Amino acid sequence: MRKVFLMQPRQSGKTTKAMYEFVKDPDNTIFVTHSYDMVKHIHDRVGGNIKNFTSSNQFKNKFIGRRPKNIILDEYMFFRNRDEIYKEIQVINPENVYIYSTSDKLYDKKLFDFVKENKRTTSYQDLLKKYGDKLTDYIEKQIYDLYYNFLTDDDTILIDVDFGRTMKDRSELIGILGKERYGIETINSYLS
């Protein structure tokens, strides 16, 4: 399975890029987005069979007896059930998974690297044991979030360069958004 993850800041054209990828092969592609309203909006814009569009909450129901060639996940990091979707996609094993999202938060770089380095060879439970005595409920939740996430798959092609904006002073936004949200939404930060 080929996985391409376009991690971009807000308002950088991710959904437009996802729709473009969809129209390349609409009969063999499932487009997944965060809400049913967005499903209708995207379908109205690109057309195609409505059965090839779904919200993240209805994801599992779409694949009974089907194995799509391509799956597009739009705003994946904001899916409340992204762990379930991650696991289900491993079973479906499509040829391509295209992921478009802004990060939902800043992830601790040490935990991120720990999960990424050990994920392929270590089960989730063994990974928790391997982490050792420093494991807290908070860290366990972070490890879970990272373990069942395409972001830490070592074979995911991660594109995190912001192609859509020119670099100019946006310091006034720091005051409005706060430093962390500014980093996530404008600078495209996802590791702390």
SEZAVEX-574283 format. One record per residue: z, x, y of N, C-alpha, C, O in turn; residue number from 1. Coordinates in Angstrom, 2 decimals, m for minus. Each point is the difference from the previous one (the first is absolute). Last residue first. Example, Ala and Ser with C-alpha at 12.3 -4.5 7.8 and 13.67 -1.06 7.14 Angstrom:
<sites>
    n_up  n_east n_north   ca_up ca_east ca_north    c_up  c_east c_north    o_up  o_east o_north num
    7.08   12.85   m2.25    0.06    0.82     1.19    0.73   m0.77    1.09    0.17    0.51    1.11   2
   m0.24   m0.22   m6.83    0.00   m0.89     1.19    0.00    0.90    1.20    0.66    1.04   m0.02   1
</sites>
This chain:
<sites>
    n_up  n_east n_north   ca_up ca_east ca_north    c_up  c_east c_north    o_up  o_east o_north num
   18.92    6.67   19.08    0.96    0.52     0.99    0.52    1.35   m0.45    0.82    0.61    0.70 192
   m5.55   m3.92   m1.42    1.03    0.86    m0.58    0.93    0.49    1.09   m0.43    0.29    1.11 191
   m3.32   m3.02   m0.15    0.57   m0.72    m1.13    1.04    0.84   m0.74    0.64   m0.50   m0.93 190
   m3.99   m0.12    5.85    1.03    0.71    m0.76    0.44   m0.86   m1.17    0.08   m1.22    0.10 189
   m3.46    0.56    3.72   m0.32   m0.05    m1.43    0.97    0.83   m0.83   m0.41    0.61   m0.99 188
    0.14   m1.78    5.92   m0.31    1.38    m0.41   m0.40    0.05   m1.48   m0.61    0.98   m0.43 187
    1.77   m5.22    2.33   m0.97    0.63     0.88   m0.42    1.38   m0.46   m1.18    0.34    0.04 186
    4.40   m3.23   m2.39   m1.10   m0.87     0.40   m1.08    0.68    0.82   m1.14   m0.44    0.00 185
    5.12    2.82   m1.66   m0.64   m0.71    m1.11   m1.27   m0.71    0.46   m1.06    0.15   m0.61 184
    3.73    2.09    3.84   m0.52    0.96    m0.97   m0.77   m0.68   m1.11   m1.07    0.47   m0.39 183
    3.33   m3.16    3.50   m1.13    0.67     0.64   m0.65    0.98   m0.97   m1.23    0.05   m0.11 182
    5.20   m2.05   m1.24   m1.11   m0.96    m0.08   m1.25    0.58    0.65   m1.11   m0.20   m0.50 181
    5.03    2.87    0.86   m0.41   m0.16    m1.40   m1.19   m0.93   m0.13   m0.98    0.36   m0.66 180
    2.93    0.35    5.04   m0.65    1.20    m0.54   m0.51   m0.19   m1.44   m1.11    0.42   m0.32 179
    1.33   m4.55    3.74    1.00    0.89    m0.56   m0.72    1.12   m0.73   m1.15   m0.16   m0.41 178
   m0.94   m3.48    3.07    0.13   m0.13    m1.46    1.20    0.73   m0.59    0.49   m0.38   m1.06 177
   m1.41    0.44    5.85   m0.16   m1.39    m0.44    0.32   m0.14   m1.49    0.76   m0.89   m0.39 176
   m0.74    5.19    2.46    1.04   m0.83     0.60   m0.04   m1.43   m0.48    1.05   m0.65   m0.13 175
   m4.45    3.57   m1.18    1.25    0.42    m0.64    1.16   m0.84    0.54    0.87   m0.42   m0.76 174
   m5.23    0.04    2.64    0.23   m0.81    m1.19    1.29    0.38   m0.73    0.60   m0.84   m0.67 173
   m2.27    3.29    4.43    0.62   m1.26     0.43    0.29   m0.91   m1.19    0.90   m0.83    0.07 172
   m3.25    4.99   m0.59    1.45    0.12     0.04    0.69   m1.28    0.46    1.16   m0.23   m0.35 171
   m5.86    1.90   m0.81    0.47   m1.37    m0.18    1.53   m0.03    0.06    0.64   m0.83   m0.65 170
   m5.25    4.23    1.69    1.44   m0.21     0.18    0.34   m1.49   m0.13   m0.49   m0.83    0.77 169
   m3.64    2.69   m3.51    0.34    0.00     1.41    1.48   m0.35    0.11    0.62   m0.43   m0.97 168
   m4.84    1.26   m2.89    1.37    0.36     0.33    0.17    0.01    1.52   m0.64    0.79    0.69 167
   m2.76   m3.99   m3.49    0.04    1.31     0.64    1.44    0.27    0.38    0.75   m0.92    0.36 166
   m2.45   m2.25   m4.56    0.51    0.10     1.37   m0.13    1.41    0.53    0.04    0.98   m0.75 165
   m1.31   m2.58   m3.83   m0.34   m1.06     0.93    0.41    0.19    1.43   m0.45   m0.76    0.85 164
    1.22    3.39   m5.07   m1.35    0.18     0.52   m0.30   m0.92    1.17   m0.96    0.21    0.75 163
    5.38    2.02   m3.37   m0.37   m1.13     0.82   m1.36    0.27    0.64   m0.10    0.76    0.96 162
    2.25    1.03   m5.74   m0.44    0.45     1.31   m0.45   m1.23    0.78   m0.76   m0.81   m0.52 161
    2.23    1.02   m4.17    0.99   m0.39     1.02   m0.33    0.56    1.38    0.87    0.07    0.87 160
   m2.49   m0.99   m6.27   m0.65    0.31     1.27    0.94   m0.50    1.09    0.10   m1.20    0.25 159
    0.12    2.35   m5.85    0.68   m0.51     1.20   m0.74    0.49    1.24   m0.14    1.20    0.21 158
   m0.64   m1.96   m5.72   m0.61    0.69     1.13    0.59   m0.64    1.25   m0.32   m1.14    0.34 157
    2.55    1.42   m5.38   m0.45   m0.84     1.11   m0.59    0.88    1.09    0.60    1.00    0.40 156
    1.57    0.55   m4.52   m1.47   m0.07     0.03   m0.53   m0.98    1.06   m1.21   m0.25    0.04 155
    5.93    1.03   m0.91   m0.58    1.31     0.34   m1.53   m0.01    0.00   m0.62    0.94    0.52 154
    4.11   m4.94    0.83   m0.81    0.40    m1.16   m0.70    1.31    0.35   m0.64    0.10    1.04 153
    3.42   m2.66    2.05    0.52    1.20    m0.66   m0.75    0.37   m1.28    0.39    0.95   m0.67 152
   m1.54   m4.82    3.43    0.17    1.10     0.95    0.44    1.29   m0.68   m0.35    1.09    0.45 151
   m0.05   m5.47   m2.57   m1.18    0.87    m0.06    0.13    1.21    0.91   m0.68    1.01   m0.21 150
    4.83   m3.61   m2.13   m0.75   m0.01     1.25   m1.18    0.97   m0.13    0.18    1.13   m0.44 149
    4.30   m1.84   m2.07   m0.98   m1.06    m0.26   m0.84   m0.23    1.26    0.01   m1.08    0.59 148
    3.18    4.46   m0.27   m0.50    0.17    m1.36   m1.10   m1.02   m0.32   m1.03    0.35   m0.58 147
    3.47   m0.44    4.75   m1.00    1.07    m0.06   m0.62    0.14   m1.39   m1.18    0.34   m0.13 146
    4.67   m3.50    0.90   m1.10   m0.33     0.91   m1.13    1.03   m0.08   m1.17   m0.35    0.06 145
    5.16    1.23   m2.47   m0.74   m1.13    m0.59   m1.23   m0.34    0.85   m1.10   m0.15   m0.52 144
    4.05    3.33    2.24   m0.73    0.56    m1.14   m0.83   m1.09   m0.67   m1.16    0.23   m0.37 143
    4.03   m1.58    3.79   m1.11    0.79     0.54   m0.85    0.59   m1.13   m1.23    0.00    0.08 142
    5.17   m2.30   m1.26   m1.00   m0.94     0.52   m1.21    0.75    0.55   m1.14   m0.42   m0.21 141
    4.79    3.01   m1.19   m0.63   m0.62    m1.15   m1.09   m0.99    0.44   m1.08   m0.04   m0.59 140
    3.76    1.99    3.89   m0.97    0.97    m0.52   m0.72   m0.59   m1.21   m1.20    0.20   m0.17 139
    4.66   m2.80    1.99   m1.07    0.15     0.99   m1.09    0.93   m0.54   m1.19   m0.31    0.09 138
    5.15   m0.20   m2.61   m0.82   m1.21    m0.07   m1.20    0.10    0.94   m1.11   m0.40   m0.36 137
    2.81    5.07   m1.20    0.70   m1.16     0.57   m0.91   m1.21   m0.17   m1.16    0.13   m0.38 136
    1.54    5.30   m1.60   m0.65   m1.30    m0.01    0.92   m1.08    0.55    1.10   m0.22   m0.51 135
   m0.32    5.07   m0.40   m0.16   m0.44     1.39   m0.62   m1.40    0.11   m0.22   m0.49    1.11 134
    0.89    3.07   m5.29    1.25   m0.57     0.54   m0.14   m0.56    1.41    0.85   m0.79    0.42 133
   m5.48    1.41   m3.23    1.35    0.54    m0.15    1.10   m0.75    0.72   m0.11   m1.19    0.28 132
   m5.02    1.24   m1.33    0.46    0.15     1.39    1.44    0.47    0.04    0.39    0.77    0.88 131
   m2.48   m1.91   m4.99   m0.38    1.34     0.46    0.48    0.25    1.43    0.28    1.13    0.37 130
    0.22   m5.42   m2.30    0.92    0.95    m0.64   m0.26    1.42    0.52    0.94    0.76    0.24 129
   m3.92   m4.07    1.16    1.32   m0.24     0.60    1.03    0.98   m0.57    0.81    0.56    0.74 128
   m5.03   m0.51   m2.65   m0.07    0.57     1.34    1.34   m0.19    0.73    0.46    0.89    0.71 127
   m1.15   m2.90   m4.89    0.25    1.44    m0.14   m0.04    0.70    1.36    0.69    1.00    0.21 126
   m1.76   m5.58   m0.32    1.41    0.18    m0.38    0.34    1.48   m0.12    1.06    0.44    0.45 125
   m5.60   m1.55    0.40    0.85   m0.35     1.14    1.48    0.27   m0.33    0.71    0.61    0.80 124
   m4.14    2.35   m3.50    0.19   m1.44     0.20    0.92   m0.23    1.19    0.70    0.90    0.45 123
   m3.92    3.46   m1.05    1.37   m0.47    m0.13    0.08   m1.50    0.23   m0.55   m0.50    0.98 122
   m3.40    3.39   m0.44    0.58    0.44    m1.27    1.38   m0.58   m0.29    0.57    0.27   m1.06 121
   m3.23   m1.20    5.11   m0.98   m0.03    m1.09    0.65    0.28   m1.36   m0.45   m0.54   m1.01 120
    3.05    0.79    5.17   m0.40   m1.34    m0.42   m0.90   m0.03   m1.23    0.20   m0.82   m0.89 119
    1.77    4.62    3.70    0.52   m0.33    m1.33   m0.53   m1.29   m0.61    0.20   m0.25   m1.19 118
   m1.32    2.12    5.68   m0.07    1.14    m0.93    0.36   m0.39   m1.43   m0.49    0.63   m0.94 117
    0.85   m3.85    4.50   m1.40    0.37    m0.21   m0.14    1.12   m1.03   m0.92   m0.03   m0.83 116
    5.28   m1.31    2.20   m0.66   m1.03    m0.80   m1.43    0.42   m0.33   m0.44   m0.10   m1.15 115
    2.82    2.97    3.98    0.65   m0.05    m1.31   m0.70   m1.01   m0.91   m0.30    0.30   m1.16 114
   m1.01   m0.05    5.71   m0.50    1.14    m0.78    0.57    0.01   m1.42   m0.71    0.30   m0.95 113
    2.35   m3.60    3.90   m1.43   m0.20    m0.21   m0.57    1.10   m0.89   m0.69   m0.27   m0.99 112
    5.11    0.72    2.47   m0.12   m1.01    m1.05   m1.47   m0.25   m0.35   m0.36   m0.10   m1.18 111
    1.16    2.99    4.76    0.51    0.60    m1.24   m0.09   m0.97   m1.17   m0.39    0.38   m1.10 110
   m0.81   m1.91    5.46   m0.98    0.93    m0.56    0.47    0.63   m1.31   m0.80    0.16   m0.92 109
    2.08   m5.06    2.89    0.59    1.33    m0.02   m0.95    0.94   m0.74   m0.36   m0.24   m1.15 108
   m1.54   m4.07    3.70    0.58    0.38    m1.28    0.54    1.41    0.10   m0.62    0.86    0.63 107
   m0.55   m5.14    2.96   m0.02    1.44    m0.23    0.70    0.27   m1.32    1.10   m0.49   m0.23 106
   m3.72   m4.19    1.02    1.19    0.71     0.49   m0.22    1.49   m0.16   m1.03    0.44   m0.52 105
   m2.37   m3.61   m0.49    1.02   m1.00     0.32    1.26    0.65    0.57    0.82   m0.67    0.62 104
   m6.17    2.39   m0.29    1.25    0.12    m0.74    0.98   m1.08    0.44   m0.03   m0.45    1.14 103
   m5.14   m0.52   m1.04    0.90    0.77     0.82    1.27    0.14   m0.83    0.26   m0.85   m0.85 102
   m5.15   m0.08   m1.52    1.30   m0.41     0.51    0.54    0.96    1.05   m0.37    1.17    0.05 101
   m3.48   m2.26   m4.32   m0.03    0.14     1.45    1.35   m0.47    0.53    0.41   m1.13   m0.25 100
   m3.16    2.59   m4.66    1.24   m0.42     0.63   m0.10    0.30    1.49   m0.33    1.11    0.40  99
   m2.74   m1.66   m5.25   m0.08    0.42     1.40    1.20   m0.60    0.72    0.20   m1.22   m0.01  98
   m1.97    2.40   m5.26    1.00   m0.72     0.79   m0.07    0.59    1.40    0.19    1.20    0.20  97
   m3.55   m1.27   m4.98    0.38    0.45     1.34    1.09   m0.89    0.59   m0.03   m1.22   m0.13  96
   m1.48    0.67   m4.43   m0.63    1.28     0.30    0.51    0.58    1.32    0.24    1.20    0.10  95
    3.11   m4.38   m2.80   m1.34   m0.12     0.59   m0.60    1.39    0.23    0.70    1.01   m0.05  94
    3.56   m2.90   m2.58   m0.77    1.24     0.02   m1.43   m0.17    0.54   m0.97    0.27   m0.71  93
    5.08   m3.21   m0.60   m1.38   m0.44     0.22   m0.96    1.19   m0.05   m1.09   m0.09   m0.55  92
    5.74    0.96    0.33   m0.43   m0.70    m1.21   m1.49   m0.39    0.11   m0.77    0.19   m0.94  91
    2.88    1.78    4.64   m0.01    1.00    m1.07   m0.51   m0.62   m1.30   m0.69    0.66   m0.78  90
    1.44   m3.46    4.45   m1.25    0.75     0.15   m0.09    1.09   m1.06   m1.10    0.32   m0.46  89
    5.09   m2.80    0.74   m1.10   m0.83    m0.51   m1.34    0.74    0.08   m0.82   m0.11   m0.92  88
    4.68    2.13    2.84    0.10   m0.03    m1.46   m1.17   m0.78   m0.62   m0.57    0.43   m1.00  87
    0.90   m0.37    5.72   m0.25    1.36    m0.50   m0.02    0.00   m1.53   m0.92    0.55   m0.61  86
    2.21   m4.48    2.72   m1.43    0.20     0.12   m0.39    1.37   m0.53   m1.00    0.15   m0.69  85
    5.56   m1.16    0.93   m0.64   m0.82    m1.02   m1.52    0.20    0.01   m0.62    0.09   m1.06  84
    3.07    2.02    4.46    0.33    0.61    m1.29   m0.66   m0.76   m1.15   m0.54    0.61   m0.92  83
    0.25   m2.27    5.35   m0.96    1.08    m0.27    0.32    0.73   m1.30   m0.90    0.57   m0.62  82
    2.55   m4.78    3.17   m0.03    0.22    m1.44   m0.93    1.15   m0.37   m0.66   m0.04   m1.03  81
    1.23   m1.36    5.52    1.39   m0.08    m0.49    0.08    0.30   m1.48    1.06    0.40   m0.50  80
   m4.70    1.48    4.13    0.12   m0.97    m1.08    1.44    0.01   m0.49    0.55    1.06   m0.29  79
   m2.37    1.93    3.64    0.78   m1.14     0.44    0.07   m1.11   m1.05    0.59   m1.05    0.26  78
   m3.15    5.14   m0.69    1.39    0.43     0.17    0.90   m1.14    0.47    1.22    0.15   m0.01  77
   m6.05   m0.81   m0.52    0.75    0.16    m1.25    1.48    0.34    0.20    0.85   m0.55   m0.70  76
   m5.10   m0.81    3.44    1.39    0.06     0.46    0.98    0.02   m1.18    1.03   m0.68    0.00  75
   m5.41   m0.28   m1.95    0.05    0.10     1.46    1.43   m0.19    0.49    0.63   m1.03   m0.28  74
   m3.60    2.38   m4.37    1.35   m0.41     0.43    0.10    0.23    1.51    0.04    1.14    0.45  73
   m4.06   m1.67   m4.57    0.32    0.42     1.37    1.36   m0.57    0.36    0.24   m1.21   m0.14  72
   m3.31    2.39   m4.59    1.08   m0.77     0.62    0.27    0.60    1.36    0.16    1.21    0.14  71
   m4.35   m1.20   m4.26    0.65    0.51     1.21    1.12   m0.94    0.44   m0.13   m1.22   m0.10  70
   m2.22    0.36   m3.94   m0.38    1.41     0.15    0.77    0.64    1.16    0.42    1.15   m0.10  69
    1.55   m5.38   m2.83   m0.92    0.35     1.08   m0.29    1.50    0.03    0.81    0.82   m0.44  68
    0.74   m4.44   m3.29    0.23    1.42     0.28   m0.99    0.42    1.08   m1.13    0.37   m0.30  67
    3.42   m5.23   m2.24   m0.92    0.71     0.89    0.39    1.48    0.12    1.17    0.35   m0.07  66
    1.27   m4.07   m2.26   m1.35    0.08    m0.56   m1.01    0.75    0.86   m1.20   m0.08   m0.26  65
    5.28   m1.04    2.78    0.02   m0.52    m1.36   m1.45   m0.02   m0.49   m0.83   m0.77    0.49  64
    2.48    2.13    3.97   m0.60    0.90    m0.98    0.07   m0.48   m1.44   m0.25    0.78   m0.92  63
    2.11   m2.74    5.22   m1.44    0.21     0.16   m0.65    0.71   m1.18   m1.22   m0.03   m0.11  62
    6.05   m0.88    0.80   m0.74   m1.16    m0.49   m1.51    0.19    0.06   m0.73   m0.75   m0.66  61
    3.83    4.01    2.46    0.03   m0.03    m1.48   m0.86   m1.12   m0.56   m0.65    0.16   m1.03  60
    1.19    0.21    5.87   m0.76    1.07    m0.63   m0.08   m0.13   m1.51   m1.09    0.05   m0.57  59
    3.21   m2.62    4.44   m0.78   m0.65    m1.06   m0.76    1.00   m0.86   m0.81   m0.39   m0.84  58
    3.50    1.75    4.60    0.88   m0.85    m0.80   m0.72   m0.66   m1.17    0.62   m0.34   m1.01  57
   m2.93    3.00    4.30    0.80    0.84    m0.89    0.89   m0.84   m0.91    0.27    0.39   m1.13  56
   m4.76   m2.65    2.73    1.16    0.56     0.70    0.79    0.84   m1.00   m0.17   m0.15   m1.22  55
   m5.28   m0.67    0.91    1.33   m0.48    m0.38    1.05    0.59    0.91   m0.19    1.05    0.61  54
   m5.57   m1.59   m2.04    0.98    0.26     1.05    1.34   m0.56   m0.45    0.07   m1.06   m0.61  53
   m4.19    0.44   m1.78    0.14    1.46     0.11    0.92    0.42    1.14    0.03    1.17    0.38  52
   m1.32   m5.73   m1.37    0.80    0.47    m1.13    0.21    1.52    0.05    0.86    0.53   m0.71  51
   m3.74   m2.88    3.76    1.41   m0.07     0.40    0.91    0.48   m1.13    1.13    0.43    0.26  50
   m6.23    1.18    0.58    0.73   m0.93    m0.83    1.49    0.04    0.37    0.62    1.06   m0.04  49
   m4.12    0.30    3.87    0.19    0.35    m1.41    0.81   m1.07   m0.71    0.37   m1.02    0.58  48
   m0.21    2.61    4.86   m0.62   m0.86    m1.00    0.28    0.47   m1.41    0.92    0.78   m0.25  47
    0.57    0.91    4.83   m0.93    0.74    m0.86   m0.70   m0.85   m1.04   m1.00    0.44   m0.57  46
    4.13   m2.24    3.97   m0.77    1.06     0.69   m1.04    0.66   m0.90   m1.08    0.34    0.47  45
    4.15   m3.69   m2.09   m0.86   m0.61     1.01   m0.89    1.03    0.68   m1.13   m0.30    0.39  44
    4.44    1.82   m3.39   m1.08   m0.67    m0.72   m0.98   m0.65    0.98   m1.21    0.08   m0.20  43
    5.09    1.82    1.99   m0.93    1.03    m0.46   m1.17   m0.62   m0.75   m1.14    0.40    0.20  42
    4.57   m3.33    1.24   m0.63    0.64     1.16   m1.05    1.02   m0.45   m1.12    0.01    0.52  41
    3.82   m2.08   m3.82   m0.98   m0.94     0.56   m0.77    0.64    1.16   m1.21   m0.14    0.10  40
    4.74    2.64   m1.93   m1.04   m0.18    m1.02   m1.11   m0.89    0.56   m1.17    0.35   m0.08  39
    5.05    0.11    2.61   m0.89    1.14     0.16   m1.12   m0.04   m1.03   m1.12    0.42    0.30  38
    4.45   m3.67   m0.61   m0.74   m0.21     1.24   m0.99    1.13    0.24   m1.13   m0.23    0.44  37
    4.13    0.56   m4.05   m1.09   m0.92    m0.30   m0.83   m0.27    1.26   m1.21   m0.15   m0.09  36
    3.80    4.86   m0.34    0.31   m1.43     0.12   m1.22   m0.85   m0.31   m1.14    0.47    0.08  35
    1.28    4.51   m0.39    1.42   m0.38    m0.01    0.29   m1.49    0.06    1.10   m0.41   m0.38  34
   m5.58    2.63   m2.02    0.65    0.18     1.30    1.37   m0.67   m0.02    0.36   m0.64   m0.99  33
   m4.95    2.33   m2.27    1.40   m0.45     0.02    0.58    0.27    1.37   m0.08    1.12    0.51  32
   m4.90   m1.52   m3.39    0.59    0.36     1.29    1.39   m0.62    0.06    0.15   m1.22   m0.08  31
   m3.95    2.71   m3.93    1.06   m0.92     0.38    0.64    0.54    1.27    0.38    1.17    0.06  30
   m5.47   m0.47   m2.66    1.13    0.49     0.79    0.98   m1.12    0.28   m0.39   m1.13    0.32  29
   m4.19    1.02   m2.27    0.82    0.81    m0.90    1.26    0.54    0.68    0.60    0.96   m0.48  28
   m3.98   m3.62    2.71    0.14   m0.69    m1.28    0.93    0.72   m0.97    0.50   m0.60   m0.95  27
   m1.74    2.34    5.40    0.92   m1.14     0.04    0.21   m0.71   m1.34    1.05   m0.62   m0.21  26
   m2.68    5.31    2.32   m0.10   m0.52    m1.36    0.92   m1.22   m0.15    0.98    0.04   m0.74  25
   m1.73    2.03    5.01   m0.86    0.89    m0.78   m0.22   m0.54   m1.41   m1.07    0.20   m0.57  24
    4.10   m2.18    3.79   m1.38   m0.51     0.02   m0.98    0.93   m0.72   m1.14   m0.39   m0.25  23
    5.82    1.64    0.68   m0.17   m1.21    m0.81   m1.47   m0.43   m0.06   m0.51   m0.29   m1.08  22
    1.80    3.82    3.94    0.01    0.44    m1.40   m0.23   m1.20   m0.92   m0.70    0.12   m1.01  21
    1.17   m1.06    5.55   m1.25    0.73    m0.23   m0.10    0.46   m1.46   m1.05   m0.12   m0.62  20
    5.07   m1.79    2.04   m1.04   m1.03    m0.14   m1.36    0.65   m0.26   m0.78   m0.51   m0.79  19
    4.36    3.38    1.71    0.19   m0.65    m1.30   m1.07   m1.07   m0.24   m0.53   m0.11   m1.11  18
    0.68    2.18    5.31   m0.48    0.95    m1.00    0.12   m0.59   m1.41   m0.88    0.20   m0.84  17
    2.71   m2.69    4.32   m1.46    0.02     0.14   m0.61    0.96   m1.02   m1.03   m0.32   m0.60  16
    5.67    0.21    0.91   m0.50   m1.21    m0.65   m1.51   m0.08    0.11   m0.66   m0.45   m0.94  15
    2.81    4.08    3.13    0.15    0.07    m1.46   m0.59   m1.23   m0.70   m0.73    0.14   m0.98  14
    1.05    1.44    5.91   m1.18   m0.49    m0.70    0.08    0.03   m1.52   m1.03   m0.01   m0.67  13
    4.46    1.08    4.16   m0.99    1.08    m0.12   m1.22   m0.41   m0.81   m0.85    0.84   m0.32  12
    5.50   m2.90    1.62   m1.15   m0.27     0.85   m1.05    1.11   m0.04   m0.59    0.34    1.03  11
    5.10    1.34   m2.97   m0.35   m1.39     0.33   m1.23   m0.04    0.90   m0.27    0.94    0.76  10
    0.59    3.43   m3.73    0.92   m0.74     0.88   m0.49   m1.43    0.22   m1.11   m0.37   m0.40   9
   m0.02    2.91   m4.25   m0.39    0.05     1.41    1.02   m0.75    0.85    0.72   m0.87   m0.51   8
   m2.30    2.67   m4.74    1.24   m0.23     0.75   m0.32    0.21    1.48   m0.25    1.12    0.43   7
   m2.55   m1.92   m5.15   m0.23    0.26     1.41    1.26   m0.41    0.76    0.19   m1.19    0.30   6
   m1.55    2.47   m5.61    1.01   m0.61     0.87   m0.28    0.43    1.43    0.16    1.17    0.34   5
   m2.53   m1.45   m5.59   m0.18    0.53     1.35    0.93   m0.79    0.92   m0.08   m1.22    0.09   4
   m0.93    2.20   m5.72    0.84   m0.65     1.01   m0.20    0.69    1.34    0.20    1.21    0.11   3
   m2.44   m1.90   m5.49   m0.08    0.74     1.27    0.78   m0.80    1.04   m0.21   m1.20    0.17   2
    0.39    1.51   m5.81    0.00   m0.85     1.17    0.00    0.90    1.24    0.79    0.94    0.11   1
</sites>
